[in-house]
Amino acid sequence: MEIWRLPQAQYVDSVRWLPPSPGSPRLLALAVWDSLTRKSFLQLKALEENPEMVEQQQLQSSSPWLLETQNSWSLPARSTTFKVSPSQDHQHTVVASASSVGSLSVFLLDAMNPSADEADLSPFTCEKLHRGAVAGLDIQRGGGGAPDCITVGIDGKINLVKVGQNPQC
């Protein structure tokens, strides 16, 4: 077993693998919090070999891996739970982040090019689903192939959120 540390500049609240895409590097979705700006972000990062370390064969002292930021989007608050799932049509990857203030943000990323900078990619966000933090989140394909998200908050309430053409909170 080998273990490599991948230090980051911000606090990482959660990390998930994105489903593999042909011709793309291995991608990770991270929910991060910047303590200096007190803002949260969803970041897509590519896990790539560090060419300097591979060439110099200095693998004992440094990680042979780099996490390169591919894209970043703002989140309304610090993430408390985070999920990634392929959509039923396998054309999108669903990334959902629930927050410390009871909100849910859902991103539909292009499965063939998830790190593409899509101008119209703004998350579907439900504010104040819960009083307080969201403690649990899961995603399942709903009717018509659109994802359904289910959340549970520290308030003890469960909410079902249908995401699609006309999202409902």
For each residue, the residues with C-beta under 8 A, 3 or more apart:
1:
2:
3:
4: 63 64 65
5: 63
6: 63 65 66 67
7:
8: 11 12 30 32 67
9:
10: 32 33 34 35 41
11: 8 32 33 34 35
12: 8 15 30 31 32
13: 31 32 33 40 78 79 80 82
14: 30 31 79 81 82 97
15: 12 28 29 30 31 82
16: 28 29 82 83 84 95
17: 26 27 28 29 84
18: 21 27 28 29 44 84 93 95 109 114
19: 84 86 93 111
20: 24 26
21: 18 24 27 111 112 113 114
22: 112
23:
24: 20 21 27 46 112 113 114 115
25: 46 47 48
26: 17 20 46 47
27: 17 18 21 24 44 45 46 47 70 114 115
28: 15 16 17 18 44 45 46 47 67
29: 15 16 17 18 42 43 44 82 84 95
30: 8 12 14 15 42 43 44 45
31: 12 13 14 15 40 41 42 75 79 82 97
32: 8 10 11 12 13 40 41 42 43
33: 10 11 13 38 39 40 41 78 79
34: 10 11 37 38 39 40 41
35: 10 11 38
36:
37: 34
38: 33 34 35
39: 33 34 74
40: 13 31 32 33 34 74 75 76 77 78 79 99
41: 10 31 32 33 34 72 73 74 75
42: 29 30 31 32 72 73 74 75 95 97 105 107 123
43: 29 30 32 69 71 72
44: 18 27 28 29 30 69 70 71 72 109 114 115
45: 27 28 30 67 68 69 70
46: 24 25 26 27 28 67 68 70 115
47: 25 26 27 28 65 66 67
48: 25 65 66 67 68
49: 53 54 64 65 66
50: 53 54 62 63 64 65 66
51: 54 55
52: 55 56
53: 49 50 56 57 58 59 62 63 64
54: 49 50 51 57 64
55: 51 52
56: 52 53
57: 53 54
58: 53 61 62
59: 53 62 64
60:
61: 58
62: 50 53 58 59
63: 4 5 6 50 53 66
64: 4 49 50 53 54 59
65: 4 6 47 48 49 50
66: 6 47 48 49 50 63
67: 6 8 28 45 46 47 48
68: 45 46 48
69: 43 44 45 72
70: 27 44 45 46 114 115
71: 43 44 115 116 117
72: 41 42 43 44 69
73: 41 42 107 121 122 123
74: 39 40 41 42
75: 31 40 41 42 78 79 97 99 105 123
76: 40 99 101 103 105 125 127
77: 40 99 100 101 103
78: 13 33 40 75 99 100
79: 13 14 31 33 40 75 82 97 98 99 100
80: 13 98 99 100 133 134 135
81: 14 97 98 134 135 136 137
82: 13 14 15 16 29 31 79 95 96 97 98 137
83: 16 94 95 96 137 138 139 149
84: 16 17 18 19 29 93 94 95 96
85: 93 94 96 139 140 147
86: 19 90 92 93 94 111
87: 90 91 92 93 94 108 111 141 145 146 147
88: 141 145
89: 92 145
90: 86 87 111
91: 87 110 111 112
92: 86 87 89 108 109 110 111
93: 18 19 84 85 86 87 108 109 110 111 114
94: 83 84 85 86 87 106 107 108 109 139 147 163
95: 16 18 29 42 82 83 84 106 107 109
96: 82 83 84 85 104 105 106 107 137 139 147 149
97: 14 31 42 75 79 81 82 104 105
98: 79 80 81 82 102 103 104 105 129 134 137 151
99: 40 75 76 77 78 79 80 102 103 104 105 133 134
100: 77 78 79 80 132 133 134
101: 76 77 128 132 133
102: 98 99 127 128 129 130 131 132 133 134 153 155
103: 76 77 98 99 125 126 127 128 129 134
104: 96 97 98 99 125 126 129 134 137 149 151 161
105: 42 75 76 96 97 98 99 123 124 125
106: 94 95 96 123 124 125 147 149 161 163 167
107: 42 73 94 95 96 121 123 124
108: 87 92 93 94 121 124 163
109: 18 44 92 93 94 95 114 121
110: 91 92 93 113 114 116 118
111: 19 21 86 87 90 91 92 93 114
112: 21 22 24 91
113: 21 24 110 116
114: 18 21 24 27 44 70 93 109 110 111
115: 24 27 44 46 70 71
116: 71 110 113
117: 71 121
118: 110 121
119:
120:
121: 73 107 108 109 117 118
122: 73
123: 42 73 75 105 106 107
124: 105 106 107 108 163 167
125: 76 103 104 105 106
126: 103 104 129 159 161 167 169
127: 76 102 103 169
128: 101 102 103 131
129: 98 102 103 104 126 134 151 153 159 161 169
130: 102 133 134 151 153 154 155 157 159
131: 102 128 153 154 155 157
132: 100 101 102 153 154 155
133: 80 99 100 101 102 130 153 154
134: 80 81 98 99 100 102 103 104 129 130 137 151 152 153 154
135: 80 81 152 153 154
136: 81 151 152
137: 81 82 83 96 98 104 134 149 150 151 152
138: 83 149 150
139: 83 85 94 96 147 148 149
140: 85 147 148 150
141: 87 88 145 146 147 148
142: 145 146 147 148 162 163 164
143: 146
144: 164
145: 87 88 89 141 142
146: 87 141 142 143 162 163 164 165
147: 85 87 94 96 106 139 140 141 142 163 164
148: 139 140 141 142 160 161 162 163
149: 83 96 104 106 137 138 139 160 161 163
150: 137 138 140 158 159 160 161
151: 98 104 129 130 134 136 137 158 159 161
152: 134 135 136 137 156 157 158 159
153: 102 129 130 131 132 133 134 135 156 157 159
154: 130 131 132 133 134 135
155: 102 130 131 132
156: 152 153
157: 130 131 152 153
158: 150 151 152
159: 126 129 130 150 151 152 153
160: 148 149 150
161: 104 106 126 129 148 149 150 151 167 168 169
162: 142 146 148 167 168
163: 94 106 108 124 142 146 147 148 149 167
164: 142 144 146 147 167
165: 146
166:
167: 106 124 126 161 162 163 164
168: 161 162
169: 126 127 129 161
